[in-house]
Amino acid sequence: MTYEKLEQPAVRSALFCPRADWVHPPAGSFEREVEVEKGVRLPLRYHLGAAEPGAVNILFFHGNGEVAADYDELAPRFNQAGLNLVVAEYRGYGRAGGEPTVRGMIRDAHQLLPLVRETLRQEGKTGHLAVMGRSLGSVAAIDLAAAAAPELVDGLIIESGISHTIPLLLALGVDVGSCGLTSEADGFCNVQKIAFFTKPTYILHAQHDQLIPVALAEALQASCGSQSKEFQIVPGADHNNIIERVDRLYFEAIARFCRKLGQPPRRKKPGVR
């Protein structure tokens, strides 16, 4: 896919709101930079504080308007829940070089994955790997999970994720007609891509999401190719405050899902739907 129509200035300016951030990783965490293109380096933040060597590792792609450093305060809560967290950065965000583009975000995710796995191996982190994307990060996460070799990604977690592209762009104020966007074939194709992912999947979405209504999130759930998939609606929450609404339950729910990774899917009993 070329994502040509999504690379128009009017669309990119709505999708990407990069900001610089030069905060160093907190004590106990570290960064590794990856050169994804000549002169373009992306930092990855590793928060590997989970006590168990076999703890599940999460490669996390954040939302628009966020940077990797925004998750420094949340990382210990992932660790306390028994999870290691690796937060990826996008071009033009944080300390990363380059300019954000849809092509770049998706292509970079595929370059980061093997390097993340190798770093985890070097650090003695032997647990399963889940890919997680929040909001805009769902684009990178779904493409990566759907296209990666089966042995590289063990699970997929989507928070406030994008299903259909045109309704999102309309909500962001984009004149999709003048940009020539007429169908999902011109967009991210997340609904089509997630059909190719067959490992455990967890989708959580806010009840009052103002950008991506719950009905659209249900399309991801319905299309997901996994036999082991869960869909959680967070009551009273909107697009950006799920953690504020449920606090520790957020981390407990993700940890509970992650404990299922690597297990064979349960077979339904005859006559049970």
VEXDREN-2710 file (C-alpha; in Angstrom, 1 decimal):
% VEXDREN-2710
k/r/px/py/pz
1/MET/0.0/0.0/0.0
2/THR/1.2/3.5/-0.8
3/TYR/-1.0/5.6/1.5
4/GLU/-0.6/8.3/-1.2
5/LYS/-3.8/10.2/-0.3
6/LEU/-3.0/10.1/3.4
7/GLU/0.3/11.9/2.7
8/GLN/-1.5/15.1/1.5
9/PRO/-0.6/18.1/3.8
10/ALA/-4.2/18.6/4.9
11/VAL/-4.5/15.0/6.1
12/ARG/-1.0/14.8/7.6
13/SER/-1.5/18.0/9.6
14/ALA/-4.7/16.5/11.1
15/LEU/-3.2/13.1/11.9
16/PHE/0.1/14.2/13.3
17/CYS/0.8/16.8/16.0
18/PRO/4.4/16.2/16.8
19/ARG/6.2/17.9/19.7
20/ALA/9.8/17.8/20.9
21/ASP/10.8/16.4/24.2
22/TRP/14.3/15.9/25.6
23/VAL/13.5/14.3/28.9
24/HIS/16.0/11.5/29.8
25/PRO/14.6/8.1/30.8
26/PRO/14.0/7.7/34.6
27/ALA/16.3/5.7/36.8
28/GLY/16.0/2.0/36.0
29/SER/15.0/2.5/32.4
30/PHE/17.1/3.1/29.3
31/GLU/16.9/4.2/25.7
32/ARG/18.2/2.7/22.5
33/GLU/18.3/4.6/19.2
34/VAL/17.5/2.9/15.9
35/GLU/18.5/4.4/12.6
36/VAL/15.5/3.7/10.3
37/GLU/16.8/5.8/7.5
38/LYS/20.1/7.7/6.8
39/GLY/20.1/10.6/9.3
40/VAL/16.8/9.6/10.9
41/ARG/17.1/7.9/14.3
42/LEU/14.2/6.9/16.6
43/PRO/14.6/6.3/20.3
44/LEU/13.0/3.3/22.0
45/ARG/12.3/3.6/25.8
46/TYR/12.8/0.3/27.7
47/HIS/11.0/-0.1/31.1
48/LEU/12.0/-3.6/32.0
49/GLY/11.1/-3.6/35.7
50/ALA/8.8/-6.6/35.9
51/ALA/10.1/-9.1/38.5
52/GLU/9.7/-12.3/36.5
53/PRO/12.3/-13.1/33.8
54/GLY/9.4/-14.6/31.7
55/ALA/7.2/-11.6/32.1
56/VAL/5.3/-10.5/28.9
57/ASN/6.9/-7.7/27.0
58/ILE/4.7/-5.0/25.4
59/LEU/5.9/-3.0/22.4
60/PHE/3.8/0.2/22.7
61/PHE/2.9/2.7/20.0
62/HIS/1.5/5.9/21.5
63/GLY/-1.3/8.2/20.4
64/ASN/-1.0/11.5/18.5
65/GLY/0.0/14.5/20.5
66/GLU/2.0/12.2/22.9
67/VAL/5.6/11.3/23.1
68/ALA/7.4/8.2/24.4
69/ALA/8.5/10.1/27.6
70/ASP/4.8/10.6/28.5
71/TYR/4.8/7.0/29.6
72/ASP/7.6/7.3/32.0
73/GLU/5.2/7.7/34.9
74/LEU/2.9/4.9/33.8
75/ALA/5.7/2.4/33.1
76/PRO/6.1/1.4/36.8
77/ARG/2.5/0.5/36.9
78/PHE/2.9/-1.8/34.0
79/ASN/5.9/-3.3/35.7
80/GLN/4.0/-3.7/39.0
81/ALA/1.3/-5.6/37.0
82/GLY/4.0/-8.0/35.8
83/LEU/4.7/-6.5/32.4
84/ASN/7.7/-5.0/30.7
85/LEU/7.1/-1.9/28.5
86/VAL/8.9/-0.7/25.5
87/VAL/7.7/2.6/24.0
88/ALA/8.4/3.4/20.4
89/GLU/8.7/6.9/19.0
90/TYR/7.6/8.3/15.7
91/ARG/9.5/10.5/13.3
92/GLY/9.4/14.2/14.4
93/TYR/8.2/13.3/17.9
94/GLY/10.3/13.6/21.1
95/ARG/13.9/13.4/20.2
96/ALA/13.3/11.6/16.9
97/GLY/14.5/13.0/13.7
98/GLY/12.6/13.3/10.4
99/GLU/9.1/14.3/9.6
100/PRO/6.0/12.2/10.5
101/THR/4.3/10.4/7.6
102/VAL/1.9/7.5/7.4
103/ARG/4.4/5.5/5.3
104/GLY/7.2/6.2/7.7
105/MET/5.3/5.3/10.8
106/ILE/4.2/2.0/9.4
107/ARG/7.6/1.1/7.8
108/ASP/9.5/2.1/10.9
109/ALA/7.4/-0.2/13.1
110/HIS/8.6/-3.2/11.0
111/GLN/12.2/-2.1/11.4
112/LEU/11.9/-1.7/15.2
113/LEU/10.4/-5.1/15.9
114/PRO/13.5/-7.4/15.4
115/LEU/15.7/-4.9/17.2
116/VAL/13.3/-4.8/20.1
117/ARG/13.3/-8.6/20.3
118/GLU/17.1/-8.7/20.2
119/THR/17.4/-6.1/23.0
120/LEU/15.0/-8.0/25.1
121/ARG/17.0/-11.2/24.6
122/GLN/20.2/-9.5/25.6
123/GLU/18.5/-8.2/28.7
124/GLY/17.3/-11.7/29.6
125/LYS/13.7/-11.0/29.0
126/THR/12.3/-14.2/27.7
127/GLY/8.6/-13.7/27.9
128/HIS/6.1/-13.4/25.1
129/LEU/5.8/-10.2/23.1
130/ALA/2.6/-8.3/22.6
131/VAL/2.2/-5.3/20.3
132/MET/-0.1/-2.5/21.6
133/GLY/-1.3/0.7/19.9
134/ARG/-3.3/3.6/21.3
135/SER/-5.4/5.7/19.0
136/LEU/-3.0/6.7/16.1
137/GLY/-0.7/4.0/17.4
138/SER/-3.2/1.4/16.4
139/VAL/-2.3/1.9/12.8
140/ALA/1.3/0.8/13.4
141/ALA/0.4/-1.9/15.8
142/ILE/-2.3/-3.6/13.6
143/ASP/-0.1/-3.4/10.4
144/LEU/2.8/-4.8/12.3
145/ALA/0.9/-7.6/14.0
146/ALA/-0.9/-8.6/10.8
147/ALA/2.2/-8.7/8.6
148/ALA/4.8/-10.0/11.0
149/ALA/5.9/-13.6/11.0
150/PRO/3.7/-15.6/13.4
151/GLU/6.7/-16.3/15.7
152/LEU/7.5/-12.6/16.2
153/VAL/4.2/-11.3/17.8
154/ASP/2.2/-13.3/20.4
155/GLY/-0.7/-10.9/21.0
156/LEU/-2.3/-7.6/20.0
157/ILE/-3.8/-4.9/22.3
158/ILE/-5.7/-2.0/20.8
159/GLU/-6.8/1.0/22.9
160/SER/-9.1/3.6/21.4
161/GLY/-8.1/2.2/18.0
162/ILE/-9.0/3.4/14.5
163/SER/-11.2/1.2/12.4
164/HIS/-12.5/3.2/9.4
165/THR/-10.4/6.1/8.2
166/ILE/-12.8/8.5/6.6
167/PRO/-15.1/8.9/9.7
168/LEU/-12.0/9.7/11.7
169/LEU/-10.8/12.3/9.2
170/LEU/-14.2/13.9/9.1
171/ALA/-14.2/14.1/12.9
172/LEU/-10.8/15.8/12.7
173/GLY/-12.2/18.4/10.2
174/VAL/-10.5/17.1/7.0
175/ASP/-12.4/17.8/3.8
176/VAL/-12.1/14.3/2.5
177/GLY/-13.8/15.0/-0.8
178/SER/-11.2/17.6/-1.8
179/CYS/-8.5/15.1/-0.8
180/GLY/-9.9/12.4/-3.0
181/LEU/-10.6/10.1/-0.2
182/THR/-13.6/8.1/-1.2
183/SER/-13.3/4.6/0.4
184/GLU/-11.3/2.7/3.0
185/ALA/-9.0/1.5/0.2
186/ASP/-7.6/5.1/0.3
187/GLY/-7.1/4.8/4.1
188/PHE/-5.4/2.7/6.8
189/CYS/-7.4/-0.5/6.0
190/ASN/-7.2/-1.5/9.7
191/VAL/-10.4/-3.5/9.5
192/GLN/-9.1/-5.5/6.6
193/LYS/-5.6/-6.0/8.1
194/ILE/-6.8/-7.2/11.5
195/ALA/-8.6/-10.1/9.8
196/PHE/-5.1/-11.6/9.1
197/PHE/-4.1/-11.6/12.8
198/THR/-5.0/-14.9/14.4
199/LYS/-3.4/-14.7/17.8
200/PRO/-5.0/-13.4/21.0
201/THR/-6.4/-9.9/20.7
202/TYR/-7.7/-7.4/23.3
203/ILE/-9.6/-4.3/22.2
204/LEU/-10.6/-1.7/24.8
205/HIS/-12.6/1.4/23.9
206/ALA/-14.2/4.3/25.7
207/GLN/-18.0/4.4/25.9
208/HIS/-18.1/8.1/25.0
209/ASP/-15.2/8.2/22.6
210/GLN/-15.8/11.5/20.7
211/LEU/-13.4/10.7/17.8
212/ILE/-14.0/7.0/17.2
213/PRO/-17.5/5.9/18.3
214/VAL/-17.9/2.5/19.9
215/ALA/-19.8/1.2/16.9
216/LEU/-16.7/1.7/14.8
217/ALA/-14.5/0.0/17.3
218/GLU/-16.8/-3.0/17.2
219/ALA/-15.9/-3.3/13.5
220/LEU/-12.3/-4.2/14.5
221/GLN/-13.6/-6.8/16.9
222/ALA/-15.9/-8.3/14.4
223/SER/-13.2/-8.4/11.7
224/CYS/-10.3/-9.7/13.8
225/GLY/-9.2/-13.1/12.7
226/SER/-8.4/-14.4/16.2
227/GLN/-10.3/-17.2/17.9
228/SER/-9.2/-15.7/21.2
229/LYS/-10.4/-12.1/21.2
230/GLU/-11.9/-9.8/23.8
231/PHE/-13.7/-6.5/23.5
232/GLN/-14.0/-4.2/26.5
233/ILE/-16.0/-1.0/26.7
234/VAL/-14.9/1.4/29.4
235/PRO/-18.0/3.0/30.9
236/GLY/-18.0/6.8/31.2
237/ALA/-14.7/7.2/29.5
238/ASP/-13.8/9.3/26.5
239/HIS/-11.0/9.0/23.9
240/ASN/-8.3/10.3/26.2
241/ASN/-9.2/9.4/29.8
242/ILE/-9.6/5.6/30.1
243/ILE/-6.8/5.3/32.7
244/GLU/-8.2/8.2/34.7
245/ARG/-11.6/6.5/34.8
246/VAL/-10.6/3.0/35.8
247/ASP/-7.1/3.4/37.3
248/ARG/-5.6/0.1/38.5
249/LEU/-8.3/-1.9/36.7
250/TYR/-6.7/-0.8/33.4
251/PHE/-3.3/-2.5/34.2
252/GLU/-5.0/-5.5/35.8
253/ALA/-7.1/-6.1/32.7
254/ILE/-4.1/-5.9/30.4
255/ALA/-2.0/-8.2/32.6
256/ARG/-4.9/-10.7/32.8
257/PHE/-5.0/-10.8/29.0
258/CYS/-1.2/-11.1/28.6
259/ARG/-1.2/-14.1/30.9
260/LYS/-3.1/-15.9/28.2
261/LEU/-0.4/-15.5/25.5
262/GLY/1.1/-18.7/24.3
263/GLN/-1.9/-20.8/25.5
264/PRO/-3.9/-22.7/22.9
265/PRO/-7.3/-21.2/22.3
266/ARG/-10.2/-22.7/24.1
267/ARG/-12.5/-24.8/22.0
268/LYS/-16.1/-24.0/22.3
269/LYS/-18.4/-26.7/23.6
270/PRO/-20.9/-28.1/21.1
271/GLY/-24.1/-26.1/21.2
272/VAL/-22.4/-23.1/23.0
273/ARG/-22.2/-19.8/21.1
END
